[in-house]
Every structure is written in C-alpha cells, then in structure tokens.
Amino acid sequence: MLKEDLSRNFGFILHDVARLLRVSYDRRMRALGLTRSQWWVLTHLYRNEGLTQSELADLLEIERPTLGRMLDRMSASGLIRREEDSKDRRMKRVYLGENIESAMKAMRGAAAEMRRDALAGLSDDQQTEFVDLLLSIKTNLTSLENFSDGSQSVKKGK
C-alpha cells in the first residue's frame, strides 16, 4: 500500500479547514442559542428565502422528516415561518421569521469576523485568489459527469 503525505493532501486539508470553520462558528453561535442545524437552515434561507421544504432538505443533505421536525421547533420559536405554496397547497415554503433580523445581523457579523480571523495574514490579492481557486474547484466538481446522482464514472486514461 502506498503511503501518502496527507499533510499536503488538499482533500484532507479542505475537510479539516471546513470542520474547524464549523466548530469555530458553533462556538460563536452558542451565545445566540442556535445549534449547528439551526444556523445552517437560517444561512440557507438567508441566501435563498422561500425554498420548499423538499428543496431545503436536499440542499442540507438531510432526510425530509428530520428537517420537518427541526422546522417545527424553529417555527415554534419564531426563527422561521412556513407558508403554503401559492400553486400547490401540499407544498410548504420556508421563510425567515419576522423577528429574526437581530439574530441574522449577529450571525452575519460573527461569520465576517470568523472569515477575517481565518484569512489573517493573507493579502487582499491572496484572499481574492484563494476564493477564485475554491470557486474553480467547485465548478470542476459540479460539472463532473453523473455527479448529481451520486455515481461517478472513471474517465479513461485518468
């Protein structure tokens, strides 16, 4: 079996960085009383309010019943609200709660502070290049053949 220096393996590094970002953000969100699952839902709704529960479950990569229970709790506490879809009453669309503005402002501020801390020591140009490189990698992975169905074909000669 070949031994690889995993300290330079970008997949491992990326995974560790993502984990550290989540842990750091979790600590910052505890002061607001939000769990990781809750702030992840709120962040997705902040980016794209009005998703159906099914779309949100797919984005979060969790089962629909699990999300439904979480949304029940979040709705009861006023973090989110659900409304019937105007075209299909069987579907529910999810929106940020009416009194969520101060929590979202705190979340966005904490996220900006965390990004600033994470990128400390990098010049503005390096930060821009880093984000551009991540976006290129994301594009590469998104465009892989059969990516959406979970299977991945091996290309000949690679």
C-alpha positions as a Python dict, from the first residue, in 0.01 Angstrom:
ca = {
    (1, 'M'): (0, 0, 0),
    (2, 'L'): (137, 339, -96),
    (3, 'K'): (188, 586, 186),
    (4, 'E'): (87, 938, 101),
    (5, 'D'): (183, 1251, 291),
    (6, 'L'): (-167, 1352, 397),
    (7, 'S'): (-37, 1677, 544),
    (8, 'R'): (-22, 1807, 183),
    (9, 'N'): (-337, 1632, 53),
    (10, 'F'): (-576, 1911, -39),
    (11, 'G'): (-885, 1695, 28),
    (12, 'F'): (-780, 1631, 388),
    (13, 'I'): (-675, 1992, 437),
    (14, 'L'): (-1003, 2120, 294),
    (15, 'H'): (-1201, 1884, 516),
    (16, 'D'): (-1006, 1994, 825),
    (17, 'V'): (-1047, 2363, 740),
    (18, 'A'): (-1423, 2318, 688),
    (19, 'R'): (-1450, 2131, 1018),
    (20, 'L'): (-1255, 2399, 1202),
    (21, 'L'): (-1473, 2672, 1049),
    (22, 'R'): (-1788, 2488, 1163),
    (23, 'V'): (-1652, 2436, 1516),
    (24, 'S'): (-1544, 2799, 1544),
    (25, 'Y'): (-1880, 2923, 1416),
    (26, 'D'): (-2064, 2683, 1652),
    (27, 'R'): (-1888, 2844, 1946),
    (28, 'R'): (-1986, 3190, 1828),
    (29, 'M'): (-2349, 3086, 1772),
    (30, 'R'): (-2392, 2931, 2117),
    (31, 'A'): (-2427, 3282, 2256),
    (32, 'L'): (-2736, 3319, 2036),
    (33, 'G'): (-2871, 2982, 2148),
    (34, 'L'): (-2852, 2834, 1797),
    (35, 'T'): (-2748, 2479, 1714),
    (36, 'R'): (-2543, 2398, 1405),
    (37, 'S'): (-2850, 2259, 1231),
    (38, 'Q'): (-3047, 2575, 1306),
    (39, 'W'): (-2784, 2819, 1189),
    (40, 'W'): (-2730, 2609, 876),
    (41, 'V'): (-3104, 2631, 794),
    (42, 'L'): (-3108, 3005, 863),
    (43, 'T'): (-2799, 3060, 648),
    (44, 'H'): (-2955, 2877, 353),
    (45, 'L'): (-3278, 3073, 393),
    (46, 'Y'): (-3079, 3397, 413),
    (47, 'R'): (-2924, 3309, 78),
    (48, 'N'): (-3247, 3185, -81),
    (49, 'E'): (-3563, 3252, 113),
    (50, 'G'): (-3882, 3076, 9),
    (51, 'L'): (-3739, 2733, -66),
    (52, 'T'): (-3975, 2440, -38),
    (53, 'Q'): (-3910, 2203, 250),
    (54, 'S'): (-3802, 1939, -5),
    (55, 'E'): (-3555, 2177, -172),
    (56, 'L'): (-3416, 2276, 167),
    (57, 'A'): (-3378, 1910, 275),
    (58, 'D'): (-3189, 1836, -48),
    (59, 'L'): (-2959, 2136, -1),
    (60, 'L'): (-2889, 2042, 362),
    (61, 'E'): (-2848, 1676, 266),
    (62, 'I'): (-3084, 1558, 539),
    (63, 'E'): (-3399, 1348, 532),
    (64, 'R'): (-3727, 1533, 489),
    (65, 'P'): (-3884, 1402, 813),
    (66, 'T'): (-3575, 1511, 1009),
    (67, 'L'): (-3596, 1858, 856),
    (68, 'G'): (-3970, 1871, 919),
    (69, 'R'): (-3921, 1811, 1293),
    (70, 'M'): (-3644, 2071, 1307),
    (71, 'L'): (-3859, 2325, 1123),
    (72, 'D'): (-4146, 2256, 1367),
    (73, 'R'): (-3919, 2356, 1657),
    (74, 'M'): (-3776, 2654, 1470),
    (75, 'S'): (-4124, 2773, 1375),
    (76, 'A'): (-4245, 2744, 1736),
    (77, 'S'): (-3956, 2967, 1847),
    (78, 'G'): (-4018, 3221, 1568),
    (79, 'L'): (-3692, 3160, 1381),
    (80, 'I'): (-3873, 3060, 1061),
    (81, 'R'): (-4222, 3052, 919),
    (82, 'R'): (-4381, 2813, 670),
    (83, 'E'): (-4641, 2908, 415),
    (84, 'E'): (-4840, 2708, 165),
    (85, 'D'): (-4714, 2732, -190),
    (86, 'S'): (-4944, 2952, -400),
    (87, 'K'): (-4959, 2692, -679),
    (88, 'D'): (-4952, 2367, -480),
    (89, 'R'): (-5111, 2369, -135),
    (90, 'R'): (-4940, 2038, -50),
    (91, 'M'): (-4601, 2210, -57),
    (92, 'K'): (-4472, 2439, 216),
    (93, 'R'): (-4225, 2720, 151),
    (94, 'V'): (-3988, 2825, 427),
    (95, 'Y'): (-3905, 3186, 516),
    (96, 'L'): (-3705, 3361, 784),
    (97, 'G'): (-3913, 3453, 1087),
    (98, 'E'): (-4045, 3804, 1130),
    (99, 'N'): (-3828, 3887, 1432),
    (100, 'I'): (-3509, 3723, 1306),
    (101, 'E'): (-3333, 4041, 1189),
    (102, 'S'): (-3119, 4092, 1500),
    (103, 'A'): (-3015, 3725, 1509),
    (104, 'M'): (-2927, 3733, 1138),
    (105, 'K'): (-2728, 4051, 1189),
    (106, 'A'): (-2535, 3882, 1472),
    (107, 'M'): (-2484, 3568, 1261),
    (108, 'R'): (-2355, 3763, 961),
    (109, 'G'): (-2127, 3970, 1187),
    (110, 'A'): (-1987, 3657, 1352),
    (111, 'A'): (-1934, 3496, 1011),
    (112, 'A'): (-1748, 3804, 882),
    (113, 'E'): (-1532, 3808, 1195),
    (114, 'M'): (-1457, 3437, 1158),
    (115, 'R'): (-1360, 3477, 791),
    (116, 'R'): (-1137, 3770, 888),
    (117, 'D'): (-970, 3555, 1156),
    (118, 'A'): (-931, 3259, 918),
    (119, 'L'): (-774, 3470, 644),
    (120, 'A'): (-548, 3671, 875),
    (121, 'G'): (-201, 3715, 729),
    (122, 'L'): (-314, 3686, 368),
    (123, 'S'): (-303, 3994, 150),
    (124, 'D'): (-619, 4114, -25),
    (125, 'D'): (-484, 3972, -351),
    (126, 'Q'): (-411, 3635, -188),
    (127, 'Q'): (-761, 3625, -38),
    (128, 'T'): (-917, 3701, -377),
    (129, 'E'): (-703, 3438, -549),
    (130, 'F'): (-786, 3182, -279),
    (131, 'V'): (-1160, 3233, -323),
    (132, 'D'): (-1123, 3224, -703),
    (133, 'L'): (-935, 2892, -677),
    (134, 'L'): (-1203, 2744, -450),
    (135, 'L'): (-1471, 2852, -697),
    (136, 'S'): (-1278, 2685, -980),
    (137, 'I'): (-1255, 2362, -781),
    (138, 'K'): (-1627, 2383, -703),
    (139, 'T'): (-1704, 2432, -1073),
    (140, 'N'): (-1485, 2133, -1165),
    (141, 'L'): (-1659, 1909, -913),
    (142, 'T'): (-2008, 2033, -1002),
    (143, 'S'): (-1952, 1961, -1370),
    (144, 'L'): (-1833, 1603, -1321),
    (145, 'E'): (-2028, 1353, -1523),
    (146, 'N'): (-2316, 1193, -1327),
    (147, 'F'): (-2236, 1400, -1017),
    (148, 'S'): (-2599, 1468, -936),
    (149, 'D'): (-2699, 1102, -899),
    (150, 'G'): (-2415, 1019, -660),
    (151, 'S'): (-2228, 798, -904),
    (152, 'Q'): (-1909, 899, -1068),
    (153, 'S'): (-1768, 748, -1380),
    (154, 'V'): (-1396, 698, -1415),
    (155, 'K'): (-1269, 865, -1730),
    (156, 'K'): (-1044, 653, -1948),
    (157, 'G'): (-677, 725, -1914),
    (158, 'K'): (-710, 917, -1590),
}
